[in-house]
Amino acid sequence: MSTSSMPGADKRLSHVAFTRTVLGVLLGVIVLAVDTLNPVKLFLHVFPSVEPWHIALVCTVLSTYIWISEFKELLYFIVKVFLNSILSIFFRDIEVIGRDRLPRHGPMIFSINHANQFVDAAVVLGTCGSDIKVSYMMAEASWNRRIIGDLAKALDVVPVKRAQDDAIKGIGRVSFSKMDDFETTKKLKVTGYDSSFVSNLTKGDKIRPVGTATGVKVVEIIDDSTVIVEAGTVSDEDMNNVFIESDADNSLPYDVLKHVDLHVVFERVLDRLAAGGVVGIFPEGGSHDRTDLLPLKVGVALIAYSAMERDGLNVPIIPVGLNYFRTHRWRGKAIVEYGDPVYIDPSTLKDYVAGGERKRVVCNDLLERIRDSMRSVIVSMPDYESLQIVHTARRLYQRSGVQGKEKQDLLRRFAAGYKILMLTGDPPAEWVDLQNRIAAYRRELRDLGIRDYQVPALDREMAITDKEESEEIITEIRIGYRIVHLLVLLLLSAIPNIFLNLPVRLLADIYAERRRQKALKKSKVKIYGYDVMLTEKLVFCIVAVPTLWIIYGFLLYFFTDFDGPTMTLCFMCFPSFAYMGIIASEAGMVDAKDLRPYIMRLYPSTRKRLKALPAQRRQLQKDLRAMIKSVGPAFGELYYGKELNWAEIQELSRKNSDAIYKVASSGNFLTSVAPAGDSLDKKDL
């Protein structure tokens, strides 16, 4: 995990801690190596009647006592260090934003988006700070898995039985219709066809139509074909597409989610909060690979209100945003952002205690605030293609040297502006044209196999025939250097990669792909199932890597004449050699990507396309800046604000979307072109 991306004080503290650790280790080696400095040797010299094993026995007894008395704390620390080591292998860089927003003392609830299955918990655990101990809530089905469950037990995770894990196929089919007082009660009437509601449902169960992950709670069973359900937590999208007025011809198959009593689980969580602990919750329920949040479960709101009711604690709810790049691949990148805390309004506690409709309203209001706060630390988009468009637009717009926090803020502003422009369903024609050109630019980059950051350099590298002879020589030297450097890296990484990394990686990829397909078939919300792949690779490697090393150890023992110390040294070098192979391979891949434009220009057809890319990019930059300069002021704080309250921004954007759309539709913003060389400041957006 890279410390170079940590902000200011965190970065300095990290370097100081690392330096202190290195100096401590070196001092320990010196003391052990020099007899006159070794405290044990000095003690034995002064007291010759004491044998070395006496000291060893005393230390063993003391160590055993400490292990027994502090076992849970030590085990938690060991697992945390182990997971951090794993993350440093699987991720090229993990950047942390907003850790200074965390309260220094007292209980907290981490409300985390769920984009990468069990890896999410490990990433938060490794970035929240060494003095914070997080207790997660985990599905009981995952708790019972080997490896994952074993790590969860060591981390003192609270298992939660989920109704969807034991879903029962419903008898017959159902249709929905709104009750007369739906606007105030959010109740639906469910009509069953060939159903047996009386014998198969109980009050508190949920009915989940096939095709959605959302269930509606049964509040009244009238007869075998009629029940009343509560739809307060159903999203607008599901309400308009699934829970719509229908008849027998348009009825839907459904699953029954039996009621689960979570009283004991809630008590355990509340006890930890009362003791000043930190609880990590994934309120979306399950992991997914969508580009926006799933509907949040009400559990996080119930826990927060219960803590206030039982113990008088107004627990801060911290939104945690996990933003991954190359989510399912090796050596990806992640940005972890901690947002501003959300607190309960104490005046609403009486409504929660009153129960019924008043309790539902205040819980839903808190859930809405939590949802807005979570969206303030992620980049949410309606679909993957739109997300890629926004990423490309941000790269085209931003100036060089922008830090990770500014990039993330800029990307979020672009995403919010994009959604506003597309909100009406009939966006401005000129914006659609610009969007299509950005998409075409992305397709061209993909077809040529190069990245956006390589395009500006093509101007300097392309037209060799137009250069002076000295420049041609420099270019040829540069190409030669890259080739030699690539070969050296491949040579250095060949042996450790072939013998230590390649077998595990190939098998892990195959295993993860099978698990992805299995998870995709079972899920109601996954699009591709990429969110499970990195976790499955990690689980596989935890077992396969030491197994492979043990096999090599046996081969060394039976087929070589190495003595004991030599074999021990070889075995201890396996982790270092494997990690060196990973780093060398990564550097080699970077060189190979940088070398690709040089190779592509040898072909006449691709040479012309490469030559056109810089001009295409400059024109896109020019038009994009012109659009932002023209339309931006209508976005208000989204355009002018330096530090944004994203909950307020989302509300204002929804209210003013028509006015913004009107400005975007009037005039030709592509004719008001900003100079292509303008410097790009944060205030410009």
N, C-alpha and C positions, 0 to 999 in steps of 0.2 A: 504494500500500500504506500503510495507516494506521499511523502511529507512536504514535497516541494510545492504542492498546490494548496497547502493550508494557509489561512490568512494570518498576517502580521504576527501578533503575540503568540498565537498557537504554534506558528512555524518556529519562532525563536525558542519557545519552551521545548519543542520537540528536539531541536538541535542540541540544546543544553542537556536534556535528559539523555540523548544518545551519546554525547561526548562524555558525560559523567559515567555512563555504563561502560563505555570502552576503557576509560581510565581505570575504573574499578577492576575490570577483568585483567588488564595488563598488570596492575599492581598485585593482584592475586597470583598471577603466574610468576612474577618476580619473587614474591615471598616464598612460594613453593619451590622455586628452582634454586634459591640460595639458602643453604643450611643455616648460616648465621643470622638470617632474617626470619626463618621459619619458626613461628611461635611454639608449635608442638615440639620441634626438635630442641628448642631452647628450654622448654619446660622439662623434657626428659633429661636434658643435660644437668639441670639444677637438682632434680629429684631422681637420681638413678634407680631408686627402688620401684618407681612406677614403670610399668610395661606399656608399650604402645597399645596393646589390646584393651588395657584398662580405660584409656581415653576413648577408644573406639566404642567400648561397651556403654560408657556413660552417654556419649553423644547419640548412640543408637536408641537408648531408652528415652532420652529427651526428645529426639525426633519422632519416635513413635507416639509419645504423649501429645506432642503438638499436632501430629497428623490426625489423631483421634479426636482431639478437642476442637480443632478447626477444619475438620474434614470437608464440610460443605463449602466453606469459603475458599479453601485451597483448590478443591475440585472445580469450582466455578472459575477461578483464576486460570487454572491450567487449560480448561476447555476454551476459555476466551482467547488465550494466547495461541492455542492450536488453530482456532478458527481465523484469527488474524493472519497467521502464517499461510493458511489455505487461500485466503482472499488475496494475499500478495502474489500468489502464483496464478490464480485465475483471472485477476484484474491487472491491467497495466497501470491504472491510476484510479484512485477514489478521492474525489474532491469534496470538502466539507464547507458548507455555507451556513452561517447563522447560529453556530454553536454558542455564541455569546448571548443568545436570546434565552437560553435555558436558565431557569431559576437555580440559584446556588444551593438552596437547601429545601427540604420538605418534599412531600409526595408529588408525583407527576403522573400523567397519563400520556403516553406516546400514541397518537392516532396516525397510523402509517398506511400509505397506499400499498397494495399487494401486487407487485409486478413481476416478481422473480421467485416465487414459492419460498422455500426455506432459506434461500440465500438472503432474502430481505432482512430476516432477523439477525443474521450474522453481520451484515453490513452496518445496521444500526448499532449493534453491540460493539463493533469495532470503532465507531466514530463518535459516540455520544460522550466519551470521556472516561478515563480510567477510574474515576471516583464514583461513577454511576453504575449501579447494579440493576439491570432490567429483568423483570419477571414477565415472560410472555404468556399469553393465552393461546393455546394450540388445540386444533381439532383432535378429538380422541382417536380417530382413525390414523392420524399421523403419529400420535403419541405411541401407538402400538407397533409402528414400523421399527425394524432393526436399524441400527446406525442413527437414523434421525431421532427415534424415540430415546435411544441411549444418551445422545447428546442433550436432548430436551430434559431428561431427568437430571443430568448433571447441572444444567442451568436453572433448575428449580422452576420449570415451566408448569403452568396450571392447565391440565387437560380439560377440554370442553366437549361434551357430547353434542353433535350437531344433528338436527332432524333430517337434513338432506342426505346424510350418510346412510340412513336407513329408510329412504323413501319407499313407499309402497304404491304399486300401480293401482290407480283408482278403478272402481267398477263402473262401467258405462261411460257416458260423456257428459260434458257440462256446457252451459252457456251463461252469460252474465248480463245483468241489466241494473241500471242505477236506481236506487231507492229515491222516493220523492224528496227526502231531506238529505240527499247525497252531499250537497255543498257544505253542510255543517257537520254531518256525521261521518262522511266518507264511507258509507256502507253500500254494499252491492247485494243484490239478490242473485243467488246461484240456482239455476234450474237444472236438475239432473235428468238424464234420459237413460233408462234401464239401470238406474243407480240404486244403492241401498245405504243412504246416508245415516239412517238411524242406527244400524248395526255396525257400520264401518267408520263413523266419525264420532268424535267427542268434542266438547267445547274446548277451544284452545288449540285444536289441530289446525293445520294449514292446507289449503288446496292450491296446488301449483300446476297451472296449465302447461302442457308440453310446448316447448319453444321459448320458455322464459325461466329465469332463475328466481323470480319473485313469487312468493306464496302469499295468499290472503288468509287472514286468521278467522276461523269460524267463531262467531259470537252467539249464534242461535240456530238450533236445528228444529225445523218446523215439521218435516215429514221426510219420507224416503227420497223425495225428489225436490225438496226445497230447503235451502239453508241461507242464512244471512251471514255475510263476511265483512270484515273491516279492511279497507284498502288505503289506509292513511299513509303507508310507506311505499305505495306503488309509484313508480316514476311516471312522468307525463308521457314518455315514449311508450311504455308498456300499457298505460291506460288508453292510449290512442290506437295501439296496434294489436293488443291481446285482449284486454278486459273491455271489450266493446260490446255494444248491444248486438245480440245475435239470437238465432232461433235454432231449431233442431238440425236444420240442414247445415248450419255453420258451427255446430257444437264442436268442442275440443276434447281430446283425451286429457287425462290429468293424473298427477301423483298426489298421494296423501302424505304429508309430513306430520308425524305424530308429535304431540306436545312433549317437550323436554323440560323437566323441572331443574332450573339452574340456580336454585336457592343456595345450595352448598358451595357451588363454584363462586357465586357472588360474595358469599361470606369470606371465603379464602382471599379473594381479591381485595375486599374491603379491609381485611386485617392487615394486608401488606401496605395498603395506602395509609392506614392509621399508624403504622410503624414508620412512616416516612419513606416508604419504598417507591419504586418506579415500575409501572405496569405498562407493557407494550401490547397494543390491540390493533388488529387489522380489521377495521369495521366493514370492509367490503365482503368479508366472509372468506371467500376463497381467492386464490391467485388467478390472474388472467393476463392476456396479452392485448387487451383493448387499449385505445388511445385516450380514454376518459374513465372517470371513476364509475364503478358499479353503484347501484343504490346502497346506501349505508344501512347496516343493521342498527337497530335502536339500542343494542346492548351498551355501547359506550356512553350514551346519554343516561341510561338507567344506572350505570355504575357511578357516574359523576353525581347524580342527584342522590343516590343512596348514601354516598360518602358524606354529603352535606346533611342529610336527614339523620343518619346514625351517629356520626362522629363530629358534626359541625365543621367539616373540612370543605373549603371551596377549592377543589383540586384543579390546578391549571392543566388544560388539555393542550398538549403541544402537537401541532400538525408536523408530520415528518414526510417530506417528499423524496422518493427514490426515483431518480431519472437515469435510465440505463442507455448506453450506446453499444450496439452489437450485443444485445441482451443474452443471447443463447450461445455466443461464441467464446473461444478462449481469448484471454488477454483483452477483454473489452474495457470500457470506461464507465464509471458511475459518478453521479453528482448527488450528494445527500444534502438536503436543505431543511433546516429547522426553522419553523415559522413562529410568529408571535402567538403567545398563549391565548386560549379561549377560556373565559371564566363564566360560571353560572351567575345570572342575576339573582341575588339572594331573595328579592321580593317575589320570585316565581316559585319558591319552595312550597308555599302554602297551596298552590295549585297542584303541585306534584303530590303532596300528601293527601289532597282531597280525592285524588284518583279519578277514574272515569274519563270523560271527555276533556276535562281541564288538564289532567295528567298527560293525555295524548298530545294536546296542543303544545304544552311547554316542552315536552320531549322532542317533538318534531321541530319546534323552533330552534332548540339547541342543536339538533342534528343538522339543520340547514346551515347554522353558523359554522359547525365543524366541517361540513362539506365545502363551504366557501373558503375556509381557512386551509383545507387540504389542497384545494385547487390553486391556492396562492403559492404553493411550494412545488407544484408539478406543472408540466406543460400539457394541458388537456386539449384534444382535438377530436372532431367527429369521426375521422378515419385515418388510416395509416398514410394514404397518399397525400392528404392535406397536411399531415405532420411533416412529411418530407418536403413539401412545397415551402412551408414556413421555415424549416431548417435552412434550406437553400437561400431563401430571401434574407434571412438573418446574416448568413455568411457573406452575401453580396453587399449588404448594407454596412456592416460593421467595419470600423477602422482596425488597423493592425495594432497588436499589443494589448487588446482588450482582455481583462482578467475574467476568470470563470464566473464570478458573481455577476459581473456586468453582462456577460454573454447570456446567462440564464435569465436575467431581468429583461434583456432585449428580446430574447426568444419568447418570453411570456407575453410581452406587449404585442409582438407580431401575431401571436396566436389569438389574443383577445381581439385585436383589430380585424383579423381574418374572419373570425366567427361573427363579428358584428356586420361586416360587409356581406357575408353569405346568409345572414339571418332571414332575410325576406324571401329567399328562394329564387329571387330574380336580381342577382347582383349587377352592378354597373358593367356595361359591355367592355369598357376599356380595362377594368380590373380583370375581367375574365380573360381578355386577350393577353394581358401581362402574366396572368397565372398560367395560361397555356404555353406561353413562351418559356417560362421558368421550367415547366414540366418537360418541354422539348429539350431544353438545355441539360436537364438531369438525364434524360434518356440518351442524349449524345455522349455525355460523360460515361455513362454505364456501358454503352456499346463500344467505346474506345478503351474502356478499362482504366481510366485515369480519374483523379480526384479534383475537386474544385480548387484546392490550394495549389495545384500544379499548373493551372491555366495561366496565371500571370507570368510565370517563368517561360512560357512557350514563346512569347514575343522575343525574348533574348536568345532563345536556343534554336528557333526554327530555320530561318533563312541563312543557312551556312554559305550559300553561293553569293549572297550579298555582303558578306563580311570581308574584312581585311584578312590577309594571310595569317597575321599574328593571332587574330581572334579565332580563326579556324583551328590553329594549333592548340590554343587554350581549351577550346571545346573538346577536341579530340583527347587531350590530356585528362579532362574532367570525366569523359566517358570511360577512358581506360582506368582511371582511379576507381570509379564506381564498380567496374567489373572485377578488378583485383580485390577491392574491399569485400565485395559480395562473396567471391570465391574463398577468401580467408575466413570469413564468418561461417560459411557453409562447412569448411574443413574443420574449424574449431568445434562446431556443434554436431558434426556428423556422428562421432562415436557415442557421446552421451545421449544424443537424440535417438539413434538407431536402437541402442540397447536398453536405455532406461525410460525414454519418453514415448517413442513411436508405438510400441505394442499397446501400452496403456491408452494412449490417445485414440488409436483406431478402434479398440474395443469399447472405449467409453462413448465414442460418437455413435457406434452401432447400438449400444445399450440405451443411450439417451433418446435416439430416434424411435426405438420401439416403445419406450415409456411415453414419449410425446404422442404417438399415435393412440396408445391406450387411453391416455388422459383426455385426448381430444374427443374420443368416442363417448366417454362418460360425462363430459362437461356440457353444460347448457350455455356457458358464457365465453368459452375460449374461441378464438378465431383460427389460429394455427397451432396453438399449444406450445409456443416457444418458451412460455414462462416456466415450464417444468424442466427444460433441458439442462440448464446449468446446474440445478440442484442434483439431477440424476447423474451428471458427470462427476460432480463432487462426491456423491455417495459412492459411486463406482470406484473412484480413485482412492478414497480412504481405505478401501479394502484391497484393491488391485496393486497399488504401488508398494506397500510393505510386503505383500505376497511375492511380487516379482523380485524384490531385494532379497528376501529369504531364499528364493530359488537360486539366485546368483550366489548367495552365501554358501549353500550346499554344493554348488558346482565348484566353487573355489576350494572348499574343504576336501572334496573327493577327487578332483582332477588336477590339483596343483600341489606343489610341495612347500607352499607358503607356511611360515611359522605363525603362531597365534597372534603376536602383535601386528604382523603384516596384514593378516586377514581382517583383524579388527579395524585397522586403518582403512583398508579398502572398503569395508562395509560402512564405516562412518563417513566416507567420502561420497557415497552414493547420493545423498540429498544435495550436496554442494554441486556435484557434477550434473545432476538432473536440472537444477535451477540454472546453472551456467548455460546448459544447452537451450533452455527456454529463452533466456535473455539474448543469446547469440542468434537464435532462430528469428526472434522478433526483429532484431536489428537487420538481419538478412532480408526479411520480408519488406522492411521499409526501403532498403536499397533496391530490391527487385521492383517495387512500385515506382521508385524514382527513375529507374532505368527504362521502364516501359515506354515513355514518350520518345526516347532516343531510338528505340527499336521500331516503334510504330511509324516514325517519319521516313523509314527506309522504303516503305510501300507508297507508291504514288497516290492511290485512292485515299488512304488514311492521312497522308501528308497534307492534302488539301483540306480535309476536315479539321485536322489539328491547327492548321494555319488560320482557319476561320473562327476558332473558339475564343481567342482573346478579344476580338472585336465584338463578338456576340455577347461576351461577358460584360464588356464596358458599356454596351448599349443597354443591357438589362440593369446594370447599376444606375445608369443615368436616368432611365425611365422610372425605376423603383424609387429613387430619391425624389424625383419630381412629384410622383404620386403622394409620397409621404409629406412632402412640403406643402402640397395643395390641400390634401384631405385631412392631414393630421390635426390642425386646430379644432376641427369639429369633434374630435375625440376627448377634448377637455383634459382632465388630469392624466389620462392614459398617454397623452402626447407631451404635456408640459411637466408633469409631476416627477420629482426626483425619487422620493420614497413614497411608494403607493400603499394604500390600504386596499388590498385586493378584494376584500369582501364588499367594500363600498364601490369599487370600480365595476365589479360585476353587476351590482344593482343599478348603478347609473347608466351603464352601457345598455342594459335591458330597457330602461326607461327612455333613453335617448337614441335608440337604434334607428328610428324613422328619420330623425333629423340628420344623423350622420349619413344615412343612406342617401338622403336628398342632396347633401353637399357632394357626396362621391359621384352621384349621377349627373350633376350639373357641370357644364363646362368640360373642357378637354385638359385634364391635368397633365397629360403627356406632352403638351405644347409648352407648359411652364417649366422648362427643363432647368434643373440646378446644374451648375458646372460640374463636370465629372471629377474635377480635382478637389472639390470641397472637402474640408476635413469633417469628420463625423464625430460629433459630440453626443453625449447622452441626452442633452437637452433637445436635440433634433427629433427625438421621438417622444 
